[in-house]
Amino acid sequence: MRLPPLLLALLALPAWAAPDLHLYVDGKAVPATLSMTGGVQQLTHHLAKGSHQIRISDTGNSCGTSFGPDEAQPLPFGTAQPMDTCAGSNSFALKVMLAGDYQFSFDPQTPSLKVLRATKTSTFKRHPPEQACLAWDGGPVTVSLQGVWPDGTRLRDAYSRQEAVVSQGKLTLTPSKDSGGLLLLEPATPPEPAPFDWDQANVYFLLTDRFANGDPGNDHSFGRQKDGQDEVATWHGGDFKGLTAKLDYIKALGINAIWITPMVEQVHGFIGGGEQGKFPFYGYHGYWALDFTKIDPNYGDEESLKKLVDEAHQRGMRIILDVVMNHAGYATLADLQDLGLTTLAQHTDKLPSRWSEWRPSSEQNWHDYNQFIDYQSPAWNKWWGPDWVRAGLPGYPQPGNDDVTGTVAGLPDFLTGSTKQVGLPPLLAAKQDTRAKGLPNASVSDYLIAWHTDWVRRFGIDGFRADTVKHLEPEVWLKLKQAGSAALKEWKANNPTKKLDDLPFYMVGEVWDQGVSKDFWYQNGFDALINFDYQREAALPQAQCLASAEPTYASYASRLNQDSDFNVLSYISSHDTKLFFGDYQDVALQRRVASSFLLLPGAVQIYYGDESGRGLAKDGGVFDQGVRSDMNWQELASGDKAELVKHWQRLGQFRARHPAIAAGSHRQLSDVPYSFLREKGADKVVVVFAGREQP
């Protein structure tokens, strides 16, 4: 590309003569300067959710040093966008879906600008807003316990293990400095442990592929490969053996249930990642099913699943399996070859002998695998078939425009509302190693329910986390719950020495953007729904000052714990939204969020690495990929991350011992220090927050 004469002249100037440039965001200059000389320069800036105007210029918008589009246009993620050098005040429009730090790469030689979501600690460290809070001088704290425990009662601080006796209705102790000003008061001689109830679920959620690799020998099933770059969406090697080896670590966090991502056989190959196809995107996460009756070999085999479930049960932990009833996975080149659907491919003379090994040339991107698939072929009826899914393919029902009939991210949408009797989908009817068998008088949803609940019947899975709930008919979820309940009851009858209890099958659902509200989903099979409100509205301010959590604590305890048929699963991080630690990279803040979050009424979900300060990964411009980084085991041998884990363990174990925290009544005892009582039956605890310790 030839550079304009004025730009060539500017580049020829000595460095001291070149004007300073700034990134302008919504008309305001970012303080850091850029230069006309040298190669690619990078700076990181925090952006709020929404649309932003982006350009680069000197202070005078001079021709030759004002970089932007020649006319207004979008700025896509992940692509170096050519820039006009005399753009004046013309700006690119950048649409940000998730607030966070973004990395801008400016090449003055081209000139061009590229933007990606930042995934490494930058010079500009983001800080949470200041919030007023109680102050603690580090000394003893006296709390009134009048009417809670009688004088002479010996209490223990579960955090520091100190003990003291109630005298004249009061108790005085000095919180451990590591506690952040907390006293967790329980009887020194606690009552007998109460039996587990799902209302007290402390759930540990993990992406199996990103957690722990126990068997490197299964890392490349079906010819899956690394990309040799950032490995944004390749398979990383986590499996059941690795998870089983970490069960004691998980148990030490006070966890009583483990939620694993879908484990069924995924599409064998990849699609293009992101709008610009910058990376190969595999189904490592488990949500792109190919065969619901087989375990994906990257995760392990049936024996390793059996061992995982049995070992978890022996430690008193249940297994919640993520299930997808709404959609199957995309068609990939590897699947067409592996399943004998080669008539759906075209230009195969330009493919390697093993189609999964195709790589884009320098003029292509990863989306270009699509040129080898004939999307107009009438032979698509040999794939899932028009009786099974909606898809934009010849002869298939076309997707609709509502939640139920529309597609999620263009994935083939199961016809779960159809009552038509169907046989096996053609691709499974021809698949040699499937366990799928034809069912008499069965609809699509009947098959899906049978396939999912077979894992319960054979292995003793304790519950389901249901994906994309609002994209399915409610009555189908109710049928799934009923079938899961029957399957678990059968497994328990056949395995009396392995069962933990006689509790019924559990089901929690993802209804996107649901808060703490009880609606019709609770009458259609769900014991709880995921609570999006806590992470979005309460997690940060309450981490800043635990005393500010009082309205939330009182509201949640009243609404959830006075209704035996109503519960939610609250979280601070997830695989689809954000990583709490990723926003601020602040270990002290991550300690404080444990204090407020793990004392929350209702069920809670810890996302793997919440407890260890797991950071973001490179995301290739696809925001949710950054929150799916590998578990940071290498950081936990010593140092502040190891101490962070211990803090989460102390709080988690306290929560696990006391059902009153999740399922009891809540009553504030005092403002200064902030203290409250939780009580359920014979279980009673008092939490005291002295305040933020002053330096």
Secondary structure in CASP SS format (residue, H / E / C, confidence):
PFRMAT SS
TARGET T0000
AUTHOR 0000-0000-0000
METHOD secondary structure of the structure
MODEL  1
M C 1.00
R C 1.00
L C 1.00
P C 1.00
P H 1.00
L H 1.00
L H 1.00
L H 1.00
A H 1.00
L H 1.00
L H 1.00
A H 1.00
L C 1.00
P C 1.00
A H 1.00
W H 1.00
A H 1.00
A C 1.00
P C 1.00
D C 1.00
L E 1.00
H E 1.00
L E 1.00
Y E 1.00
V E 1.00
D C 1.00
G C 1.00
K E 1.00
A E 1.00
V E 1.00
P E 1.00
A E 1.00
T E 1.00
L E 1.00
S C 1.00
M C 1.00
T C 1.00
G C 1.00
G C 1.00
V C 1.00
Q E 1.00
Q E 1.00
L E 1.00
T E 1.00
H E 1.00
H E 1.00
L E 1.00
A C 1.00
K C 1.00
G E 1.00
S E 1.00
H E 1.00
Q E 1.00
I E 1.00
R E 1.00
I E 1.00
S E 1.00
D C 1.00
T C 1.00
G C 1.00
N C 1.00
S C 1.00
C C 1.00
G C 1.00
T C 1.00
S E 1.00
F E 1.00
G E 1.00
P C 1.00
D C 1.00
E C 1.00
A C 1.00
Q E 1.00
P E 1.00
L C 1.00
P C 1.00
F C 1.00
G C 1.00
T C 1.00
A C 1.00
Q E 1.00
P E 1.00
M C 1.00
D E 1.00
T C 1.00
C E 1.00
A C 1.00
G C 1.00
S C 1.00
N C 1.00
S C 1.00
F E 1.00
A E 1.00
L E 1.00
K E 1.00
V E 1.00
M C 1.00
L C 1.00
A C 1.00
G E 1.00
D E 1.00
Y E 1.00
Q E 1.00
F E 1.00
S E 1.00
F E 1.00
D E 1.00
P C 1.00
Q C 1.00
T C 1.00
P C 1.00
S E 1.00
L E 1.00
K E 1.00
V E 1.00
L E 1.00
R E 1.00
A C 1.00
T C 1.00
K C 1.00
T C 1.00
S C 1.00
T C 1.00
F C 1.00
K C 1.00
R C 1.00
H C 1.00
P C 1.00
P C 1.00
E C 1.00
Q C 1.00
A C 1.00
C C 1.00
L C 1.00
A E 1.00
W E 1.00
D C 1.00
G C 1.00
G C 1.00
P C 1.00
V E 1.00
T E 1.00
V E 1.00
S E 1.00
L C 1.00
Q C 1.00
G C 1.00
V C 1.00
W C 1.00
P C 1.00
D C 1.00
G C 1.00
T C 1.00
R E 1.00
L E 1.00
R E 1.00
D E 1.00
A C 1.00
Y C 1.00
S C 1.00
R C 1.00
Q C 1.00
E E 1.00
A E 1.00
V E 1.00
V C 1.00
S E 1.00
Q C 1.00
G C 1.00
K E 1.00
L E 1.00
T E 1.00
L E 1.00
T C 1.00
P C 1.00
S C 1.00
K H 1.00
D H 1.00
S H 1.00
G C 1.00
G C 1.00
L E 1.00
L E 1.00
L E 1.00
L E 1.00
E E 1.00
P E 1.00
A C 1.00
T C 1.00
P C 1.00
P C 1.00
E C 1.00
P C 1.00
A C 1.00
P C 1.00
F C 1.00
D C 1.00
W H 1.00
D H 1.00
Q H 1.00
A C 1.00
N E 1.00
V E 1.00
Y E 1.00
F E 1.00
L E 1.00
L C 1.00
T H 1.00
D H 1.00
R H 1.00
F H 1.00
A C 1.00
N C 1.00
G C 1.00
D C 1.00
P H 1.00
G H 1.00
N H 1.00
D C 1.00
H C 1.00
S H 1.00
F H 1.00
G H 1.00
R C 1.00
Q C 1.00
K C 1.00
D C 1.00
G C 1.00
Q C 1.00
D C 1.00
E C 1.00
V C 1.00
A C 1.00
T C 1.00
W C 1.00
H C 1.00
G C 1.00
G C 1.00
D C 1.00
F H 1.00
K H 1.00
G H 1.00
L H 1.00
T H 1.00
A H 1.00
K C 1.00
L H 1.00
D H 1.00
Y H 1.00
I H 1.00
K H 1.00
A C 1.00
L C 1.00
G C 1.00
I C 1.00
N C 1.00
A E 1.00
I E 1.00
W E 1.00
I E 1.00
T C 1.00
P C 1.00
M C 1.00
V E 1.00
E E 1.00
Q E 1.00
V C 1.00
H C 1.00
G C 1.00
F E 1.00
I E 1.00
G E 1.00
G E 1.00
G C 1.00
E C 1.00
Q C 1.00
G C 1.00
K C 1.00
F E 1.00
P E 1.00
F E 1.00
Y E 1.00
G C 1.00
Y C 1.00
H C 1.00
G C 1.00
Y C 1.00
W C 1.00
A E 1.00
L E 1.00
D E 1.00
F E 1.00
T E 1.00
K E 1.00
I E 1.00
D C 1.00
P C 1.00
N C 1.00
Y C 1.00
G C 1.00
D C 1.00
E H 1.00
E H 1.00
S H 1.00
L H 1.00
K H 1.00
K H 1.00
L H 1.00
V H 1.00
D H 1.00
E H 1.00
A H 1.00
H H 1.00
Q H 1.00
R C 1.00
G C 1.00
M C 1.00
R E 1.00
I E 1.00
I E 1.00
L E 1.00
D E 1.00
V E 1.00
V C 1.00
M C 1.00
N C 1.00
H E 1.00
A C 1.00
G C 1.00
Y C 1.00
A C 1.00
T C 1.00
L H 1.00
A H 1.00
D H 1.00
L H 1.00
Q H 1.00
D H 1.00
L C 1.00
G C 1.00
L C 1.00
T H 1.00
T H 1.00
L H 1.00
A E 1.00
Q C 1.00
H C 1.00
T H 1.00
D H 1.00
K H 1.00
L C 1.00
P C 1.00
S C 1.00
R C 1.00
W H 1.00
S H 1.00
E H 1.00
W C 1.00
R C 1.00
P C 1.00
S C 1.00
S C 1.00
E C 1.00
Q C 1.00
N C 1.00
W H 1.00
H H 1.00
D H 1.00
Y H 1.00
N H 1.00
Q H 1.00
F H 1.00
I E 1.00
D C 1.00
Y C 1.00
Q C 1.00
S C 1.00
P H 1.00
A H 1.00
W H 1.00
N H 1.00
K H 1.00
W C 1.00
W C 1.00
G C 1.00
P C 1.00
D C 1.00
W C 1.00
V E 1.00
R E 1.00
A C 1.00
G C 1.00
L C 1.00
P C 1.00
G C 1.00
Y C 1.00
P C 1.00
Q C 1.00
P C 1.00
G C 1.00
N C 1.00
D C 1.00
D C 1.00
V C 1.00
T C 1.00
G C 1.00
T C 1.00
V C 1.00
A C 1.00
G C 1.00
L C 1.00
P C 1.00
D E 1.00
F E 1.00
L C 1.00
T C 1.00
G C 1.00
S C 1.00
T C 1.00
K C 1.00
Q C 1.00
V C 1.00
G C 1.00
L C 1.00
P C 1.00
P H 1.00
L H 1.00
L H 1.00
A H 1.00
A C 1.00
K C 1.00
Q C 1.00
D C 1.00
T C 1.00
R C 1.00
A C 1.00
K C 1.00
G C 1.00
L C 1.00
P C 1.00
N C 1.00
A C 1.00
S C 1.00
V H 1.00
S H 1.00
D H 1.00
Y H 1.00
L H 1.00
I H 1.00
A H 1.00
W H 1.00
H H 1.00
T H 1.00
D H 1.00
W H 1.00
V H 1.00
R H 1.00
R H 1.00
F H 1.00
G C 1.00
I C 1.00
D C 1.00
G E 1.00
F E 1.00
R E 1.00
A E 1.00
D C 1.00
T C 1.00
V H 1.00
K H 1.00
H H 1.00
L C 1.00
E C 1.00
P H 1.00
E H 1.00
V H 1.00
W H 1.00
L H 1.00
K H 1.00
L H 1.00
K H 1.00
Q H 1.00
A H 1.00
G H 1.00
S H 1.00
A H 1.00
A H 1.00
L H 1.00
K H 1.00
E H 1.00
W H 1.00
K H 1.00
A H 1.00
N H 1.00
N C 1.00
P C 1.00
T C 1.00
K C 1.00
K C 1.00
L C 1.00
D C 1.00
D C 1.00
L C 1.00
P C 1.00
F C 1.00
Y E 1.00
M E 1.00
V E 1.00
G E 1.00
E C 1.00
V C 1.00
W C 1.00
D C 1.00
Q C 1.00
G C 1.00
V C 1.00
S C 1.00
K C 1.00
D C 1.00
F H 1.00
W H 1.00
Y H 1.00
Q H 1.00
N C 1.00
G C 1.00
F C 1.00
D C 1.00
A E 1.00
L E 1.00
I E 1.00
N E 1.00
F H 1.00
D H 1.00
Y H 1.00
Q H 1.00
R H 1.00
E H 1.00
A H 1.00
A H 1.00
L H 1.00
P H 1.00
Q H 1.00
A H 1.00
Q H 1.00
C C 1.00
L H 1.00
A H 1.00
S H 1.00
A H 1.00
E H 1.00
P H 1.00
T H 1.00
Y H 1.00
A H 1.00
S H 1.00
Y H 1.00
A H 1.00
S H 1.00
R H 1.00
L H 1.00
N H 1.00
Q C 1.00
D C 1.00
S C 1.00
D C 1.00
F C 1.00
N C 1.00
V E 1.00
L E 1.00
S E 1.00
Y E 1.00
I C 1.00
S C 1.00
S C 1.00
H C 1.00
D C 1.00
T C 1.00
K C 1.00
L C 1.00
F H 1.00
F H 1.00
G H 1.00
D H 1.00
Y H 1.00
Q C 1.00
D C 1.00
V H 1.00
A H 1.00
L H 1.00
Q H 1.00
R H 1.00
R H 1.00
V H 1.00
A H 1.00
S H 1.00
S H 1.00
F H 1.00
L C 1.00
L C 1.00
L C 1.00
P C 1.00
G C 1.00
A E 1.00
V E 1.00
Q E 1.00
I E 1.00
Y E 1.00
Y C 1.00
G C 1.00
D C 1.00
E C 1.00
S C 1.00
G C 1.00
R C 1.00
G C 1.00
L C 1.00
A C 1.00
K C 1.00
D C 1.00
G C 1.00
G C 1.00
V C 1.00
F H 1.00
D H 1.00
Q H 1.00
G H 1.00
V H 1.00
R C 1.00
S C 1.00
D C 1.00
M C 1.00
N C 1.00
W H 1.00
Q H 1.00
E H 1.00
L C 1.00
A C 1.00
S C 1.00
G C 1.00
D H 1.00
K H 1.00
A H 1.00
E H 1.00
L H 1.00
V H 1.00
K H 1.00
H H 1.00
W H 1.00
Q H 1.00
R H 1.00
L H 1.00
G H 1.00
Q H 1.00
F H 1.00
R H 1.00
A H 1.00
R H 1.00
H C 1.00
P H 1.00
A H 1.00
I H 1.00
A H 1.00
A H 1.00
G C 1.00
S E 1.00
H E 1.00
R E 1.00
Q E 1.00
L E 1.00
S E 1.00
D C 1.00
V C 1.00
P C 1.00
Y E 1.00
S E 1.00
F E 1.00
L E 1.00
R E 1.00
E E 1.00
K E 1.00
G C 1.00
A C 1.00
D E 1.00
K E 1.00
V E 1.00
V E 1.00
V E 1.00
V E 1.00
F E 1.00
A C 1.00
G C 1.00
R E 1.00
E E 1.00
Q C 1.00
P C 1.00
END
